[in-house]
Amino acid sequence: MINRLRRIEGQVRGIQKMVESDRYCIDILTQIQAIKAAIGKVERESPAKSRQPLHPRCNRERRRGRSGDEVCRIDRLVREGKTMNKRRLLVFTILFAWSAVACAHEGHKEDKTDAELIAESVAAEHRGPDEHADAPSLSAEEVLQQRIEANRLQSADNLLGRLHPVAVHFPIALFLMALIAEVILMRRPAAGMETTVRLLTAGGAAGAVVSALLGWYAAGWRLSDRSETLGLHRWLGTAIALLGVAAWWTARDPRQNRWILRSLLTLLAAAVIFQGYLGGELSDGPNHLGLR
């Protein structure tokens, strides 16, 4: 481990000389990545695995049943690292599992207006008992069977459209997590979250493109909608896919200004939240949050 630390020290001095001699920035960034990899190897060989302290004094303190400053510091760092990993896993789990899958209204495929859809829903709920007085009453099992029959797949396009509510959760979670990781990186540059941001942005962009395509299958392939909510939802989703690809392209190039990426991620985070609200308006009806 001492040899590794000495090599890291030499690499840091080499970077200092490269900066002083105005070397090309890509060469400097390459050396920085090499240092990060070397530090990662030191970390893996540190007491995080063996739980044995580095300094002989720490061994003596542990044999005596006491915790020296070095032992406390090492144990604290190990615990903090494990706690951080557990928190990240918990956040990812909550973001992916929190949302329930919603079904798109079939009336949107028929290009009906919001008023027409609401009128049909109200009429179905308040239909008088005398209108179907001669119809036999159905048991819960028969009603369930009718719903199953009505929801049978009709075509491959129908299947793709039904996958849209499932796919939309991935870009929402990934873009929000990418913004959080970028904020952590902005406040703590030594955290080394560049690769995490790049991975989350790439996943969010891919998910946004897939979700947008599935959304077009779900709502029908047309450029205008009589439903204002559906039209806004359609084109905002398409814009999110394009912005996601732009954010991924910016994140993959270390020479780009990170403020451009941060602006794109902030815009994407606001857009996916509003897009989720529009999706709720379509699936659950107007004012589904009860805020108006």
Beta strands, then each sheet from edge to edge (+ up, - down):
end
